[in-house]
Amino acid sequence: MARVLLFGRLSDIAGWHERPFEAASLSSLKRLIADQAPDLATALDAPGVQTAVDQIVVRGEAVLSEGAEVAFLPPMSGG
Amino acid sequence: MITLTDVPFDPGAALNAFSDGRLASGAVVSFLGLARGEANQPTALELEAYGGFTEREIGRFAGEAMTRFGLDDVAIVHRFGVIAPGEPIVLVMTAAAHRREAFEACDYLMDYLKSRAPLWKKEHGPAGARWVEPTSRDLADIARWD
């Protein structure tokens, strides 16, 4: 089970900020999201959206261990 | 030291604590950013942070500024959550042997915070709420240092 966190406009699009997903890799998580929330999946593919696994920014595929925290970060807007 | 807080902070107390007991630093520069209110419009600013990640990223950048400008110390206090017009949003404090480095590092850190820090900004106004991206001015400001 992975804990998924959404920030900025992404949580407005999805209608939630945090939700558990049963996924063992980033690619399987994204497939689940594409099935359950196509609008969110489209927003995650937008330019500048970064992914962090356990608070480290990752590119491409990543393995999600039990209890992993996955954060989707839209372009940072600063304070 | 990087502090994120969702309640109003006392910039004077923070500056006193930062300056207190310094012997080697001849210069402390501080910048205080306030939430700006538009005339006759009920507005509020909301900043979203990613607890842990945001502090660490800002801290990493502050560490780079320490090296780049040869600072003795740096501290940043940043609000998140809902911020009312007139309330302090951000306080940047730099300490150096001489003033030039302290001024420049403070300017540099503010340009970073306004454009690249992991914070997401929402403006609540009469027409509803909207997410705000860095302005072209913010991006031009940070590009000065590349």
Backbone of each chain as ProteinMPNN parsed JSONL, in Angstrom:
{"seq_chain_A": "MARVLLFGRLSDIAGWHERPFEAASLSSLKRLIADQAPDLATALDAPGVQTAVDQIVVRGEAVLSEGAEVAFLPPMSGG", "coords_chain_A": {"N_chain_A": [[0.844, -1.201, 0.0], [0.621, 2.147, -0.949], [0.994, 5.566, -0.004], [-0.495, 8.276, -1.395], [0.145, 11.616, -2.173], [-1.165, 14.758, -3.088], [-0.485, 17.977, -4.444], [-1.05, 21.578, -4.648], [-2.668, 22.626, -7.633], [-3.25, 20.058, -8.395], [-4.563, 18.631, -6.339], [-6.968, 19.961, -6.299], [-8.01, 19.271, -8.789], [-8.297, 16.498, -8.495], [-9.869, 16.301, -6.245], [-9.114, 15.353, -3.798], [-6.573, 15.187, -1.233], [-4.907, 13.312, -0.086], [-4.463, 9.812, -0.413], [-4.723, 6.247, -0.131], [-3.131, 3.787, -2.215], [-3.034, 0.629, -3.832], [-0.234, -0.356, -4.923], [2.802, -1.448, -6.386], [4.748, -0.285, -7.808], [5.776, 2.748, -9.472], [4.831, 2.909, -12.085], [2.689, 1.099, -12.077], [1.07, 2.351, -10.248], [0.445, 4.691, -11.651], [-1.049, 3.591, -13.718], [-3.274, 2.662, -12.309], [-4.29, 5.127, -11.443], [-4.908, 6.276, -13.913], [-7.009, 4.622, -14.678], [-8.91, 5.079, -12.647], [-9.11, 7.84, -12.279], [-9.093, 9.682, -14.742], [-8.841, 12.433, -15.368], [-7.082, 13.381, -13.458], [-4.855, 11.818, -14.114], [-4.176, 12.874, -16.61], [-3.457, 15.454, -15.821], [-1.216, 14.866, -14.302], [0.608, 14.222, -16.219], [1.288, 16.609, -17.3], [3.597, 19.223, -18.334], [6.368, 19.846, -16.173], [5.435, 18.708, -13.836], [6.513, 17.096, -11.0], [7.671, 14.048, -9.422], [7.87, 12.645, -6.228], [9.297, 10.128, -4.257], [9.063, 8.864, -1.123], [9.917, 11.381, -0.276], [12.008, 12.045, -1.953], [12.911, 13.349, -5.059], [12.125, 11.689, -8.028], [12.85, 10.355, -11.272], [11.254, 8.775, -13.996], [10.807, 5.23, -13.634], [10.001, 3.702, -10.462], [10.358, 1.614, -7.615], [7.851, 0.845, -5.26], [7.909, 0.543, -1.928], [6.323, -1.177, 0.851], [4.087, 1.001, 2.415], [5.149, 3.237, 1.243], [5.61, 6.715, 0.453], [4.209, 8.681, -1.933], [4.531, 11.598, -3.728], [2.991, 13.96, -5.782], [4.049, 16.725, -7.487], [3.135, 19.79, -8.596], [4.327, 22.439, -10.853], [6.486, 24.497, -8.977], [5.505, 27.303, -7.087], [6.641, 29.126, -5.461], [6.956, 31.458, -2.662]], "CA_chain_A": [[0.0, 0.0, 0.0], [1.374, 3.409, -0.993], [0.224, 6.753, 0.356], [-0.283, 9.255, -2.462], [-0.144, 12.999, -1.789], [-1.281, 15.707, -4.198], [-0.296, 19.368, -4.03], [-1.444, 22.648, -5.553], [-3.849, 22.436, -8.481], [-3.538, 18.628, -8.573], [-5.571, 18.163, -5.378], [-8.259, 20.523, -6.724], [-8.498, 18.469, -9.92], [-8.68, 15.157, -8.033], [-10.852, 16.384, -5.165], [-8.554, 14.824, -2.548], [-5.167, 15.549, -0.997], [-4.134, 12.125, 0.274], [-5.269, 8.609, -0.591], [-3.898, 5.04, -0.292], [-3.272, 2.997, -3.446], [-2.354, -0.666, -3.783], [0.649, -0.379, -6.092], [4.17, -1.796, -5.998], [5.688, 0.518, -8.601], [5.217, 4.01, -9.939], [4.069, 2.707, -13.33], [1.391, 0.477, -11.782], [0.273, 3.4, -9.599], [-0.082, 5.592, -12.686], [-2.109, 2.87, -14.429], [-4.462, 2.708, -11.447], [-4.835, 6.492, -11.472], [-5.499, 6.478, -15.244], [-8.297, 3.931, -14.691], [-9.868, 5.6, -11.667], [-9.228, 9.3, -12.324], [-8.397, 10.095, -15.966], [-8.507, 13.869, -15.342], [-5.855, 13.52, -12.669], [-3.759, 11.211, -14.88], [-3.776, 13.865, -17.62], [-2.778, 16.557, -15.128], [0.098, 14.389, -13.837], [1.503, 14.167, -17.373], [1.563, 17.967, -17.767], [4.997, 19.58, -18.148], [6.769, 20.469, -14.908], [4.963, 17.977, -12.653], [7.562, 16.202, -10.503], [7.239, 12.97, -8.55], [8.8, 12.329, -5.146], [9.023, 8.9, -3.525], [9.649, 9.031, 0.206], [10.445, 12.742, -0.213], [13.117, 12.237, -2.893], [12.405, 13.484, -6.422], [12.573, 10.6, -8.902], [12.457, 10.418, -12.689], [11.044, 7.442, -14.551], [10.181, 4.188, -12.83], [10.504, 3.503, -9.1], [9.679, 0.574, -6.835], [7.198, 1.401, -4.071], [7.894, -0.422, -0.828], [5.12, -1.095, 1.683], [4.017, 2.256, 3.163], [5.858, 4.319, 0.542], [4.898, 7.986, 0.285], [4.408, 9.208, -3.279], [3.978, 12.952, -3.823], [2.995, 14.577, -7.105], [4.317, 18.137, -7.218], [3.024, 20.657, -9.777], [5.389, 23.438, -10.859], [6.519, 25.205, -7.696], [5.179, 28.699, -7.363], [7.345, 30.028, -4.556], [6.128, 32.046, -1.602]], "C_chain_A": [[0.88, 1.253, 0.0], [0.422, 4.557, -0.643], [0.521, 7.816, -0.704], [-0.724, 10.637, -1.986], [-0.182, 13.876, -3.035], [-1.135, 17.127, -3.669], [-0.821, 20.327, -5.091], [-2.687, 22.292, -6.346], [-4.226, 20.958, -8.607], [-4.608, 18.141, -7.602], [-6.936, 18.763, -5.688], [-8.866, 19.687, -7.852], [-9.035, 17.126, -9.428], [-9.802, 15.206, -7.004], [-10.384, 15.725, -3.881], [-7.081, 15.222, -2.447], [-4.3, 14.321, -0.739], [-5.025, 10.896, 0.154], [-4.338, 7.401, -0.727], [-4.181, 4.348, -1.621], [-2.488, 1.707, -3.28], [-1.487, -0.774, -5.027], [2.079, -0.611, -5.632], [5.216, -1.047, -6.821], [4.967, 1.783, -9.056], [4.362, 3.797, -11.197], [2.723, 2.046, -13.032], [0.482, 1.47, -11.059], [-0.359, 4.307, -10.655], [-1.167, 4.913, -13.521], [-3.409, 2.882, -13.624], [-5.125, 4.077, -11.513], [-5.51, 6.75, -12.821], [-6.873, 5.809, -15.335], [-9.338, 4.646, -13.844], [-10.116, 7.099, -11.822], [-8.491, 9.835, -13.545], [-8.012, 11.576, -15.982], [-7.205, 14.097, -14.584], [-4.67, 12.964, -13.452], [-3.252, 12.185, -15.944], [-2.982, 14.999, -16.98], [-1.38, 16.135, -14.666], [1.105, 14.352, -14.979], [1.869, 15.552, -17.896], [3.028, 18.318, -17.501], [5.236, 20.19, -16.757], [6.266, 19.758, -13.672], [6.052, 16.983, -12.235], [6.956, 15.167, -9.555], [8.301, 12.752, -7.481], [8.351, 11.032, -4.486], [9.793, 8.977, -2.218], [10.497, 10.312, 0.273], [11.682, 12.983, -1.072], [12.542, 12.302, -4.307], [12.995, 12.374, -7.292], [12.114, 10.884, -10.332], [12.294, 8.995, -13.187], [10.43, 6.494, -13.536], [10.794, 4.138, -11.417], [9.691, 2.401, -8.444], [9.073, 1.233, -5.603], [7.165, 0.322, -2.99], [6.612, -0.222, -0.012], [5.15, 0.213, 2.488], [4.737, 3.416, 2.497], [4.967, 5.559, 0.434], [5.229, 8.522, -1.102], [3.752, 10.585, -3.338], [4.073, 13.419, -5.26], [3.009, 16.09, -6.921], [4.168, 18.946, -8.496], [4.145, 21.691, -9.752], [5.323, 24.307, -9.594], [6.323, 26.684, -7.934], [5.924, 29.651, -6.451], [6.389, 30.709, -3.612], [5.692, 33.447, -1.932]], "O_chain_A": [[1.768, 1.401, 0.84], [-0.771, 4.522, -0.943], [1.674, 8.208, -0.882], [-1.826, 10.803, -1.464], [0.663, 13.751, -3.922], [-1.606, 17.441, -2.576], [-1.013, 19.963, -6.251], [-3.64, 21.728, -5.809], [-5.378, 20.633, -8.892], [-5.464, 17.337, -7.972], [-7.96, 18.152, -5.379], [-10.069, 19.429, -7.873], [-10.085, 16.666, -9.876], [-10.594, 14.269, -6.898], [-11.18, 15.551, -2.957], [-6.437, 15.548, -3.444], [-3.128, 14.279, -1.113], [-6.187, 10.917, 0.56], [-3.285, 7.5, -1.357], [-5.318, 4.323, -2.094], [-1.418, 1.688, -2.671], [-1.951, -1.232, -6.072], [2.52, -0.053, -4.627], [6.415, -1.158, -6.568], [3.74, 1.877, -9.028], [3.312, 4.418, -11.357], [1.72, 2.387, -13.658], [-0.736, 1.439, -11.235], [-1.539, 4.65, -10.57], [-2.099, 5.572, -13.982], [-4.494, 3.083, -14.17], [-6.346, 4.188, -11.625], [-6.57, 7.375, -12.87], [-7.788, 6.333, -15.971], [-10.489, 4.805, -14.25], [-11.212, 7.578, -11.529], [-7.394, 10.38, -13.419], [-6.978, 11.941, -16.543], [-6.35, 14.882, -14.995], [-3.595, 13.565, -13.457], [-2.046, 12.307, -16.155], [-1.97, 15.447, -17.519], [-0.463, 16.955, -14.641], [2.311, 14.441, -14.749], [2.666, 15.671, -18.826], [3.638, 17.79, -16.571], [4.412, 20.948, -16.245], [6.62, 20.145, -12.558], [6.461, 16.133, -13.026], [5.891, 15.373, -8.973], [9.491, 12.683, -7.786], [7.169, 10.856, -4.191], [11.014, 9.134, -2.207], [11.613, 10.324, 0.794], [12.337, 14.017, -0.934], [11.779, 11.425, -4.712], [14.205, 12.148, -7.294], [11.115, 11.567, -10.556], [13.085, 8.114, -12.851], [9.637, 6.9, -12.686], [11.957, 4.489, -11.22], [8.491, 2.269, -8.684], [9.706, 2.081, -4.973], [6.474, -0.687, -3.128], [5.912, 0.777, -0.172], [6.136, 0.496, 3.169], [4.92, 4.466, 3.112], [3.743, 5.461, 0.337], [6.391, 8.787, -1.41], [2.567, 10.728, -3.036], [5.123, 13.289, -5.889], [2.121, 16.666, -6.293], [4.99, 18.809, -9.402], [4.844, 21.816, -8.747], [4.258, 24.783, -9.2], [6.896, 27.258, -8.86], [5.852, 30.866, -6.639], [5.172, 30.569, -3.728], [4.991, 34.078, -1.142]]}, "seq_chain_B": "MITLTDVPFDPGAALNAFSDGRLASGAVVSFLGLARGEANQPTALELEAYGGFTEREIGRFAGEAMTRFGLDDVAIVHRFGVIAPGEPIVLVMTAAAHRREAFEACDYLMDYLKSRAPLWKKEHGPAGARWVEPTSRDLADIARWD", "coords_chain_B": {"N_chain_B": [[18.988, 28.075, 9.737], [15.848, 26.672, 8.993], [12.527, 27.534, 9.245], [9.213, 26.593, 9.128], [5.95, 27.803, 9.519], [2.523, 27.744, 10.523], [1.243, 29.693, 11.866], [0.99, 33.2, 12.786], [4.121, 34.937, 13.059], [6.689, 36.56, 15.09], [8.566, 38.949, 13.791], [10.486, 40.699, 14.841], [11.369, 39.513, 17.231], [12.489, 37.218, 16.151], [14.591, 38.289, 14.653], [16.125, 39.476, 16.664], [16.905, 37.18, 18.084], [18.435, 35.946, 16.146], [20.541, 37.746, 15.761], [21.697, 37.929, 18.204], [24.507, 37.618, 20.322], [26.452, 37.442, 18.357], [29.79, 37.699, 17.337], [31.783, 37.62, 15.388], [30.522, 38.368, 13.049], [30.018, 41.209, 11.134], [27.838, 42.212, 9.941], [24.357, 42.007, 9.704], [21.688, 41.251, 7.685], [18.267, 41.678, 7.001], [15.222, 40.621, 5.457], [11.844, 41.293, 5.248], [8.889, 39.975, 4.172], [5.566, 40.903, 3.394], [2.09, 39.977, 3.336], [0.359, 41.257, 0.692], [-2.422, 43.413, 0.427], [-5.147, 43.925, -1.787], [-6.691, 47.0, -2.753], [-9.745, 47.633, -1.14], [-10.623, 45.04, -1.536], [-11.569, 41.933, -0.383], [-9.161, 39.775, 0.3], [-7.222, 36.805, 0.604], [-4.278, 34.956, 1.186], [-3.098, 31.759, 0.413], [-0.783, 29.391, 1.273], [0.675, 26.395, 0.342], [2.588, 23.818, 1.702], [4.969, 21.118, 1.542], [5.374, 19.159, 4.02], [8.482, 18.665, 5.604], [9.805, 17.971, 3.115], [9.712, 20.531, 1.887], [11.067, 22.173, 3.777], [13.571, 20.936, 3.704], [14.419, 21.282, 1.045], [14.503, 24.109, 0.843], [16.41, 24.513, 2.77], [18.618, 23.269, 1.616], [19.131, 25.002, -0.489], [19.671, 27.317, 0.947], [22.021, 26.533, 2.143], [23.673, 26.408, -0.092], [23.748, 29.122, -0.683], [25.105, 30.054, 1.545], [27.687, 29.103, 1.034], [28.223, 30.263, -1.488], [28.198, 33.026, -0.964], [29.814, 33.266, 1.187], [28.795, 33.308, 3.824], [28.301, 33.78, 7.376], [26.09, 32.809, 8.654], [22.649, 31.817, 8.163], [19.138, 32.292, 8.257], [15.756, 31.367, 7.843], [12.364, 32.165, 8.037], [9.227, 30.987, 7.231], [5.856, 31.413, 6.388], [3.03, 29.183, 6.127], [-0.184, 27.927, 5.014], [-3.242, 29.79, 5.582], [-2.97, 33.226, 5.031], [-3.388, 36.437, 6.196], [-3.999, 39.726, 4.729], [-1.324, 42.01, 5.202], [-0.02, 40.533, 7.122], [3.148, 39.101, 8.14], [4.858, 37.125, 5.75], [7.312, 35.997, 5.06], [10.592, 35.807, 6.398], [13.864, 36.57, 5.881], [17.134, 36.136, 6.99], [20.494, 37.093, 7.043], [23.897, 36.639, 7.922], [27.113, 38.039, 7.874], [30.649, 38.691, 7.552], [31.01, 41.2, 6.424], [28.946, 43.863, 5.03], [28.161, 43.762, 2.257], [28.119, 41.094, 1.244], [26.162, 40.037, 2.884], [23.886, 41.551, 2.189], [23.627, 40.855, -0.564], [23.27, 38.071, -0.494], [20.858, 37.873, 0.845], [19.09, 39.076, -0.962], [19.385, 37.3, -3.111], [18.425, 34.902, -1.947], [15.75, 35.608, -1.52], [14.893, 35.932, -4.184], [15.092, 33.297, -5.026], [13.23, 32.079, -3.242], [10.844, 33.217, -4.117], [10.442, 32.1, -6.584], [11.292, 29.404, -6.961], [11.037, 27.846, -4.704], [9.653, 24.999, -2.997], [6.661, 25.561, -2.707], [3.194, 26.157, -2.886], [0.975, 28.439, -4.189], [-2.086, 30.004, -3.486], [-4.556, 32.302, -4.325], [-7.197, 33.832, -2.684], [-9.914, 35.546, -3.685], [-12.457, 38.062, -4.438], [-13.55, 37.023, -6.753], [-13.317, 34.346, -6.458], [-11.102, 31.488, -5.96], [-7.682, 31.081, -6.995], [-4.865, 29.333, -8.322], [-1.524, 30.441, -8.194], [1.19, 31.21, -10.283], [4.784, 31.72, -10.565], [5.573, 35.125, -11.404], [6.507, 36.783, -14.514], [8.305, 38.679, -13.796], [9.291, 37.644, -11.371], [10.657, 35.412, -12.381], [12.556, 36.623, -14.022], [14.006, 37.916, -12.073], [15.265, 35.823, -10.604], [16.803, 34.786, -12.622], [18.834, 36.591, -12.903], [20.949, 35.715, -11.383], [22.114, 33.51, -12.515]], "CA_chain_B": [[17.87, 27.268, 10.188], [14.631, 26.908, 8.213], [11.33, 27.315, 10.05], [7.914, 26.807, 8.503], [4.926, 27.918, 10.571], [1.192, 28.096, 10.017], [0.681, 30.753, 12.704], [1.785, 34.427, 12.66], [5.359, 34.959, 13.841], [7.164, 37.883, 15.512], [9.838, 39.122, 13.088], [11.459, 41.378, 15.7], [11.949, 38.521, 18.14], [13.337, 36.319, 15.354], [15.815, 39.015, 14.289], [16.937, 39.591, 17.89], [17.496, 35.878, 18.394], [19.448, 35.653, 15.12], [21.678, 38.663, 15.914], [22.216, 37.877, 19.575], [25.729, 36.865, 20.614], [27.401, 37.341, 17.235], [31.006, 38.479, 17.544], [32.584, 37.673, 14.162], [29.755, 38.953, 11.944], [29.839, 42.653, 11.226], [26.628, 42.61, 9.223], [23.164, 41.155, 9.624], [20.677, 41.843, 6.815], [17.014, 40.934, 7.039], [14.147, 41.032, 4.573], [10.54, 40.843, 5.724], [7.837, 40.065, 3.153], [4.215, 40.954, 3.952], [0.995, 39.671, 2.41], [-0.158, 42.522, 0.199], [-3.869, 43.408, 0.196], [-5.618, 44.808, -2.86], [-7.584, 48.004, -2.186], [-11.189, 47.351, -1.054], [-10.966, 43.678, -1.942], [-11.248, 40.95, 0.642], [-8.323, 38.732, -0.267], [-6.327, 36.097, 1.508], [-3.289, 34.168, 0.482], [-2.922, 30.446, 1.011], [0.437, 28.731, 0.812], [0.734, 24.984, 0.68], [3.952, 23.294, 1.798], [5.072, 19.662, 1.677], [6.113, 19.07, 5.29], [9.731, 17.909, 5.53], [10.416, 18.191, 1.796], [9.875, 21.964, 1.648], [12.14, 22.667, 4.642], [14.867, 20.398, 3.282], [14.804, 21.932, -0.213], [14.899, 25.493, 1.142], [17.661, 24.408, 3.525], [19.687, 22.94, 0.667], [19.439, 26.232, -1.209], [20.292, 28.238, 1.904], [23.393, 26.053, 2.295], [24.418, 26.86, -1.274], [23.952, 30.567, -0.532], [26.16, 30.208, 2.564], [28.975, 28.887, 0.362], [28.402, 31.215, -2.58], [28.437, 34.389, -0.476], [30.703, 33.229, 2.344], [28.047, 33.79, 4.988], [28.498, 33.139, 8.679], [24.862, 32.117, 9.059], [21.424, 32.215, 7.474], [17.913, 31.717, 8.83], [14.548, 31.726, 7.089], [11.067, 31.8, 8.614], [8.234, 31.101, 6.16], [4.494, 31.0, 6.734], [2.183, 28.471, 5.187], [-1.58, 28.041, 5.43], [-3.936, 31.005, 5.159], [-2.252, 34.403, 5.524], [-4.225, 37.625, 5.999], [-3.248, 40.896, 4.253], [-0.568, 42.727, 6.225], [0.758, 39.631, 7.977], [4.423, 38.651, 7.584], [4.904, 35.813, 5.078], [8.659, 35.426, 5.025], [11.704, 36.581, 6.959], [15.185, 36.021, 5.544], [18.196, 36.815, 7.746], [21.829, 36.625, 6.68], [24.98, 37.229, 8.709], [28.41, 37.913, 7.215], [31.671, 39.571, 8.131], [30.8, 42.542, 5.887], [27.542, 44.044, 4.632], [27.847, 43.478, 0.849], [27.77, 39.685, 1.1], [24.894, 39.806, 3.589], [22.825, 42.125, 1.338], [23.461, 40.098, -1.808], [22.733, 36.741, -0.187], [19.451, 38.057, 1.218], [18.427, 39.34, -2.239], [19.432, 36.025, -3.839], [17.522, 33.938, -1.308], [14.362, 36.017, -1.785], [14.581, 35.603, -5.579], [14.854, 31.847, -5.034], [11.989, 31.735, -2.54], [9.695, 33.69, -4.891], [10.293, 31.452, -7.883], [11.621, 27.986, -7.065], [10.853, 27.098, -3.459], [8.507, 24.099, -3.078], [5.454, 26.098, -2.059], [2.154, 26.382, -3.897], [0.276, 29.639, -3.726], [-3.464, 30.186, -3.945], [-5.141, 33.588, -3.936], [-8.642, 33.837, -2.497], [-10.414, 36.905, -3.909], [-13.908, 38.175, -4.629], [-13.969, 36.203, -7.896], [-13.009, 32.946, -6.197], [-9.708, 31.177, -5.649], [-6.899, 30.613, -8.144], [-3.458, 29.013, -8.07], [-0.67, 31.474, -8.77], [2.528, 30.785, -10.707], [5.711, 32.858, -10.499], [5.377, 36.108, -12.472], [7.692, 36.929, -15.378], [9.247, 39.47, -13.009], [9.951, 36.716, -10.438], [11.582, 34.554, -13.131], [13.67, 37.472, -14.448], [14.806, 38.215, -10.881], [16.149, 34.699, -10.26], [17.728, 34.57, -13.745], [19.979, 37.502, -12.742], [22.047, 35.096, -10.62], [22.652, 32.336, -13.226]], "C_chain_B": [[16.606, 27.659, 9.413], [13.428, 26.574, 9.097], [10.097, 27.564, 9.191], [6.878, 26.856, 9.615], [3.587, 28.285, 9.957], [0.497, 29.101, 10.922], [1.566, 31.998, 12.571], [3.029, 34.374, 13.554], [5.778, 36.394, 14.124], [8.526, 38.127, 14.866], [10.906, 39.789, 13.951], [12.157, 40.398, 16.632], [12.889, 37.589, 17.38], [14.655, 36.997, 14.996], [16.729, 39.183, 15.507], [17.644, 38.286, 18.198], [18.622, 35.555, 17.414], [20.715, 36.484, 15.34], [22.414, 38.457, 17.227], [23.498, 37.053, 19.668], [26.701, 36.735, 19.46], [28.603, 38.237, 17.502], [31.76, 38.65, 16.231], [31.851, 38.377, 13.018], [29.613, 40.452, 12.155], [28.536, 43.11, 10.611], [25.544, 41.55, 9.353], [22.168, 41.898, 8.754], [19.418, 41.0, 6.928], [16.054, 41.492, 6.004], [12.854, 40.451, 5.111], [9.515, 41.056, 4.607], [6.475, 40.004, 3.818], [3.201, 40.539, 2.891], [0.357, 40.99, 2.003], [-1.661, 42.403, -0.021], [-4.207, 44.337, -0.949], [-6.669, 45.745, -2.269], [-9.05, 47.553, -2.264], [-11.572, 45.941, -1.507], [-10.589, 42.709, -0.825], [-10.437, 39.818, 0.023], [-7.564, 38.033, 0.845], [-5.424, 35.234, 0.649], [-3.194, 32.828, 1.189], [-1.679, 29.812, 0.418], [0.42, 27.292, 1.281], [2.193, 24.549, 0.681], [3.872, 21.777, 1.879], [5.997, 19.42, 2.864], [7.337, 18.17, 5.186], [10.468, 18.21, 4.236], [10.715, 19.679, 1.587], [11.019, 22.531, 2.493], [13.508, 22.221, 4.116], [15.343, 21.058, 1.991], [15.252, 23.376, 0.023], [16.239, 25.481, 1.879], [18.848, 24.113, 2.623], [20.112, 24.208, -0.083], [20.129, 27.244, -0.301], [21.753, 27.847, 2.133], [24.262, 26.476, 1.123], [24.716, 28.356, -1.186], [25.046, 30.855, 0.492], [27.536, 30.123, 1.908], [29.237, 29.987, -0.657], [28.808, 32.603, -2.084], [29.348, 34.426, 0.756], [30.04, 33.736, 3.615], [28.514, 33.097, 6.268], [27.267, 32.309, 9.057], [23.695, 32.619, 8.201], [20.254, 31.58, 8.212], [16.721, 32.239, 8.034], [13.324, 31.26, 7.876], [10.036, 31.997, 7.511], [6.891, 30.626, 6.676], [3.963, 30.032, 5.698], [0.77, 28.511, 5.749], [-2.175, 29.348, 4.939], [-3.305, 32.218, 5.841], [-3.083, 35.644, 5.187], [-3.37, 38.779, 5.481], [-2.572, 41.615, 5.413], [0.254, 41.831, 7.122], [2.093, 39.281, 7.316], [4.286, 37.264, 6.952], [6.272, 35.182, 5.255], [9.652, 36.385, 5.665], [12.989, 35.855, 6.59], [16.224, 36.82, 6.306], [19.535, 36.211, 7.363], [22.851, 37.342, 7.548], [26.291, 36.979, 7.99], [29.388, 38.862, 7.894], [31.417, 41.017, 7.707], [29.444, 42.636, 5.196], [27.239, 43.574, 3.214], [27.372, 42.04, 0.666], [26.403, 39.407, 1.74], [23.71, 40.346, 2.774], [22.552, 41.231, 0.132], [22.841, 38.729, -1.551], [21.247, 36.83, 0.151], [18.601, 38.255, -0.046], [18.29, 38.044, -3.044], [18.436, 35.028, -3.255], [16.062, 34.313, -1.537], [13.97, 35.708, -3.229], [14.317, 34.111, -5.718], [13.491, 31.518, -4.425], [10.753, 32.11, -3.359], [9.482, 32.902, -6.173], [10.449, 29.939, -7.847], [11.378, 27.18, -5.805], [9.62, 26.209, -3.58], [7.345, 24.557, -2.209], [4.46, 26.358, -3.181], [1.202, 27.43, -3.356], [-1.1, 29.756, -4.351], [-3.942, 31.535, -3.44], [-6.644, 33.44, -3.833], [-9.124, 35.266, -2.656], [-11.903, 36.897, -4.113], [-14.396, 37.274, -5.761], [-13.684, 34.719, -7.684], [-11.523, 32.753, -5.934], [-8.977, 30.749, -6.916], [-5.467, 30.344, -7.711], [-2.588, 29.992, -8.829], [0.691, 30.873, -9.112], [3.476, 31.968, -10.554], [5.451, 33.818, -11.656], [6.636, 36.165, -13.34], [8.758, 37.752, -14.658], [10.024, 38.581, -12.027], [11.012, 35.892, -11.17], [12.788, 35.347, -13.621], [14.589, 37.763, -13.261], [15.764, 37.068, -10.558], [17.169, 34.467, -11.369], [18.948, 35.48, -13.653], [21.186, 36.801, -12.145], [22.68, 33.925, -11.349], [23.997, 32.653, -13.87]], "O_chain_B": [[16.338, 28.843, 9.207], [13.325, 25.469, 9.629], [9.957, 28.632, 8.596], [6.918, 26.05, 10.545], [3.523, 29.043, 8.99], [-0.701, 29.343, 10.775], [2.755, 31.88, 12.278], [2.991, 33.835, 14.66], [5.292, 37.33, 13.489], [9.532, 37.587, 15.324], [12.092, 39.488, 13.816], [13.375, 40.443, 16.802], [13.947, 37.213, 17.884], [15.712, 36.366, 15.03], [17.949, 39.05, 15.4], [18.828, 38.273, 18.532], [19.636, 34.969, 17.793], [21.826, 35.996, 15.133], [23.599, 38.769, 17.348], [23.567, 35.935, 19.159], [27.681, 35.996, 19.561], [28.444, 39.406, 17.853], [32.322, 39.717, 15.981], [32.489, 38.922, 12.117], [29.155, 40.91, 13.202], [28.163, 44.276, 10.743], [25.781, 40.361, 9.141], [21.831, 43.047, 9.04], [19.48, 39.771, 6.949], [16.068, 42.687, 5.709], [12.775, 39.257, 5.398], [9.303, 42.181, 4.155], [6.239, 39.17, 4.692], [3.428, 40.726, 1.696], [-0.124, 41.747, 2.846], [-2.13, 41.415, -0.587], [-3.626, 45.415, -1.074], [-7.443, 45.35, -1.397], [-9.529, 47.146, -3.323], [-12.734, 45.689, -1.827], [-9.441, 42.669, -0.38], [-10.985, 38.99, -0.704], [-7.303, 38.614, 1.899], [-5.774, 34.841, -0.464], [-3.208, 32.764, 2.419], [-1.545, 29.711, -0.802], [0.184, 27.002, 2.454], [2.945, 24.877, -0.237], [2.836, 21.219, 2.239], [7.222, 19.467, 2.745], [7.234, 17.033, 4.726], [11.617, 18.65, 4.255], [11.813, 20.05, 1.171], [11.849, 23.284, 1.985], [14.464, 22.995, 4.083], [16.528, 21.362, 1.849], [16.259, 23.815, -0.532], [17.094, 26.334, 1.641], [19.945, 24.633, 2.83], [21.302, 24.451, -0.285], [21.052, 27.942, -0.721], [22.617, 28.709, 2.296], [25.422, 26.852, 1.294], [25.798, 28.804, -1.565], [25.825, 31.794, 0.325], [28.424, 30.934, 2.172], [30.321, 30.57, -0.694], [29.645, 33.272, -2.69], [29.618, 35.497, 1.301], [30.634, 34.492, 4.384], [29.045, 31.987, 6.241], [27.377, 31.258, 9.688], [23.754, 33.693, 7.602], [20.363, 30.467, 8.728], [16.69, 33.395, 7.612], [13.255, 30.115, 8.323], [9.977, 33.071, 6.912], [6.79, 29.579, 7.315], [4.383, 30.048, 4.541], [0.541, 29.059, 6.827], [-1.671, 29.948, 3.989], [-3.128, 32.241, 7.059], [-3.436, 35.867, 4.029], [-2.168, 38.828, 5.743], [-3.169, 41.806, 6.473], [1.144, 42.314, 7.821], [2.176, 39.175, 6.093], [3.686, 36.356, 7.529], [6.39, 33.994, 5.558], [9.567, 37.602, 5.498], [13.185, 34.689, 6.933], [16.204, 38.051, 6.275], [19.704, 34.991, 7.354], [22.685, 38.519, 7.87], [26.565, 35.864, 7.548], [29.005, 39.715, 8.695], [31.579, 41.944, 8.5], [28.86, 41.619, 4.821], [26.159, 43.034, 2.977], [26.356, 41.79, 0.018], [25.598, 38.644, 1.207], [22.669, 39.697, 2.674], [21.406, 40.891, -0.16], [21.982, 38.281, -2.311], [20.47, 35.952, -0.222], [17.527, 37.669, -0.177], [17.226, 37.737, -3.582], [17.691, 34.384, -3.994], [15.222, 33.434, -1.729], [12.848, 35.27, -3.484], [13.415, 33.706, -6.451], [12.7, 30.778, -5.01], [9.736, 31.417, -3.31], [8.427, 33.028, -6.794], [9.8, 29.244, -8.629], [11.498, 25.955, -5.824], [8.635, 26.611, -4.2], [7.088, 24.016, -1.133], [4.842, 26.734, -4.289], [0.695, 27.332, -2.238], [-1.27, 29.629, -5.564], [-3.756, 31.873, -2.271], [-7.296, 32.98, -4.77], [-8.779, 36.122, -1.841], [-12.551, 35.859, -3.981], [-15.536, 36.81, -5.731], [-13.795, 33.924, -8.617], [-10.783, 33.712, -5.716], [-9.567, 30.134, -7.805], [-4.925, 31.034, -6.848], [-2.878, 30.334, -9.975], [1.267, 30.122, -8.325], [3.023, 33.106, -10.425], [5.143, 33.383, -12.765], [7.692, 35.662, -12.955], [9.955, 37.559, -14.871], [11.235, 38.727, -11.861], [12.117, 35.693, -10.663], [13.906, 34.834, -13.642], [15.807, 37.848, -13.422], [16.937, 37.302, -10.27], [18.277, 34.004, -11.102], [19.984, 35.188, -14.25], [22.321, 37.225, -12.362], [23.679, 33.382, -10.877], [24.595, 31.787, -14.508]]}, "name": "protein", "num_of_chains": 2, "seq": "MARVLLFGRLSDIAGWHERPFEAASLSSLKRLIADQAPDLATALDAPGVQTAVDQIVVRGEAVLSEGAEVAFLPPMSGGMITLTDVPFDPGAALNAFSDGRLASGAVVSFLGLARGEANQPTALELEAYGGFTEREIGRFAGEAMTRFGLDDVAIVHRFGVIAPGEPIVLVMTAAAHRREAFEACDYLMDYLKSRAPLWKKEHGPAGARWVEPTSRDLADIARWD"}
